[in-house]
Amino acid sequence: MTSTRLSRREFLQLGAGAATGVALAGSGMAAFLSKEARGATPALTQFVDPLPIPPLLTGTNLSLLIQQTTQKFHTDLPETRV
Protein backbone atom coordinates (compact mmCIF):
# COMPACT_ATOMS: atom_id res chain seq x y z
CA MET A 1 0.00 0.00 0.00
CA THR A 2 1.39 3.37 -0.96
CA SER A 3 0.72 6.42 1.12
CA THR A 4 0.39 9.90 -0.28
CA ARG A 5 1.84 12.50 1.99
CA LEU A 6 0.49 16.02 2.02
CA SER A 7 2.61 18.98 2.87
CA ARG A 8 1.34 21.31 5.57
CA ARG A 9 0.51 23.90 2.90
CA GLU A 10 -1.51 21.39 0.83
CA PHE A 11 -3.36 20.23 3.95
CA LEU A 12 -4.28 23.80 4.87
CA GLN A 13 -5.39 24.59 1.30
CA LEU A 14 -7.63 21.52 1.21
CA GLY A 15 -9.08 22.40 4.61
CA ALA A 16 -9.74 26.00 3.57
CA GLY A 17 -11.40 24.85 0.36
CA ALA A 18 -13.62 22.39 2.23
CA ALA A 19 -14.56 25.03 4.83
CA THR A 20 -15.44 27.49 2.07
CA GLY A 21 -17.65 24.89 0.37
CA VAL A 22 -19.49 24.14 3.61
CA ALA A 23 -19.94 27.84 4.34
CA LEU A 24 -21.31 28.55 0.85
CA ALA A 25 -23.68 25.61 0.97
CA GLY A 26 -24.96 26.64 4.39
CA SER A 27 -25.40 30.29 3.53
CA GLY A 28 -27.42 29.77 0.36
CA MET A 29 -24.68 31.39 -1.72
CA ALA A 30 -24.44 28.24 -3.82
CA ALA A 31 -28.06 28.74 -4.92
CA PHE A 32 -27.34 32.40 -5.63
CA LEU A 33 -24.43 31.48 -7.86
CA SER A 34 -26.34 28.74 -9.69
CA LYS A 35 -27.66 29.12 -13.23
CA GLU A 36 -31.26 29.03 -12.03
CA ALA A 37 -30.78 32.04 -9.79
CA ARG A 38 -28.97 34.02 -12.48
CA GLY A 39 -31.72 33.17 -14.98
CA ALA A 40 -34.34 34.71 -12.65
CA THR A 41 -32.61 38.09 -12.72
CA PRO A 42 -34.42 40.51 -15.03
CA ALA A 43 -32.49 41.86 -18.00
CA LEU A 44 -31.98 45.55 -17.29
CA THR A 45 -30.57 48.24 -19.52
CA GLN A 46 -27.49 49.70 -17.88
CA PHE A 47 -26.90 53.36 -17.09
CA VAL A 48 -30.43 54.65 -17.74
CA ASP A 49 -30.82 56.36 -14.36
CA PRO A 50 -28.56 59.20 -13.21
CA LEU A 51 -26.43 58.49 -10.14
CA PRO A 52 -28.05 60.18 -7.14
CA ILE A 53 -25.50 62.35 -5.34
CA PRO A 54 -26.57 63.51 -1.88
CA PRO A 55 -25.87 67.09 -0.80
CA LEU A 56 -22.56 67.83 0.88
CA LEU A 57 -22.78 68.08 4.68
CA THR A 58 -20.81 70.86 6.33
CA GLY A 59 -20.21 71.91 9.90
CA THR A 60 -18.62 70.40 12.97
CA ASN A 61 -21.62 68.91 14.78
CA LEU A 62 -23.51 66.72 12.30
CA SER A 63 -26.52 64.58 13.06
CA LEU A 64 -28.07 62.08 10.66
CA LEU A 65 -31.54 60.61 11.01
CA ILE A 66 -31.74 56.95 10.03
CA GLN A 67 -35.18 55.70 9.06
CA GLN A 68 -36.85 53.23 6.77
CA THR A 69 -37.90 54.48 3.35
CA THR A 70 -38.29 53.22 -0.20
CA GLN A 71 -35.89 53.62 -3.09
CA LYS A 72 -36.23 52.95 -6.80
CA PHE A 73 -32.88 51.50 -7.89
CA HIS A 74 -33.72 51.20 -11.60
CA THR A 75 -36.41 52.60 -13.87
CA ASP A 76 -37.66 49.11 -14.74
CA LEU A 77 -37.82 47.85 -11.12
CA PRO A 78 -40.42 48.55 -8.43
CA GLU A 79 -39.56 50.58 -5.35
CA THR A 80 -37.70 48.63 -2.67
CA ARG A 81 -37.81 49.12 1.09
CA VAL A 82 -34.44 50.24 2.48
N, C-alpha and C positions, 0 to 999 in steps of 0.2 A: 504494500500500500504506500503510495506516495503522498506526501503532505505538502500542501501549498502554504508557504509562509507569507504573511502580510507584513509589510513594514508598518510602523506606527502611523505614518502619514496616510497610507492606504486605508488602514483601519478607521482612522478619524474621518476620512473622506466618505467612506461607506456609511459610517454611523450618521454623519451630517446629512447625507442624501436620504437615508431611511427616515430620519427625524423630520426632514422637510416634507417628504411624501406623506407621512402620518399627519403632520400639521395641516397640509393642504387638503387632505381628504376629510379631516375633521372640521375644517372651517368652511367647507362648501366652496372653496376656491377652485377645486377641480371641476365642479359643475359650471362655474363661471367661465373657466377657460375652455370648456368643451365646445364643440361645433354647434350643438343645439342652442346653447346660451347665446353664442355670437349670432346665430341665425335669427334670434328673436329681437335683436336690436334693430330699430327702424333705420332705414337709409336716410340720412340727413345731409342736406347741402351745407357745406362748410362756409364759414365766414359771411353769413347773411345778416347777422345781428352785430351792431357796433359793441365794442367792449365797454361795459359800464365802468367809469372811473369815478370813485367817490370824491367828494370835496376834500381839500387839504385841511387838516386840523392844525390850529395854531394855538399857542398859549403854553402856560406852564402847568396848569391844573386842569387836566382833561378828564372827562367822565363820559363813558359810553353806556348806553342803555342796550341791553341784550334782550330781545324778545322774539317770539315766533312770528313768522310772516310767510308770505308766499313769493315765489320768484319764478319767472318764465325764463328758462335757460336757452331756449331756442324757439324760433317763430313757429315751427311745426310741432312743438310739444306743448302739453297742457302745463298750467302752473303747478309748481311743486312746493310742498310745505318745507320750509327751512327754519 
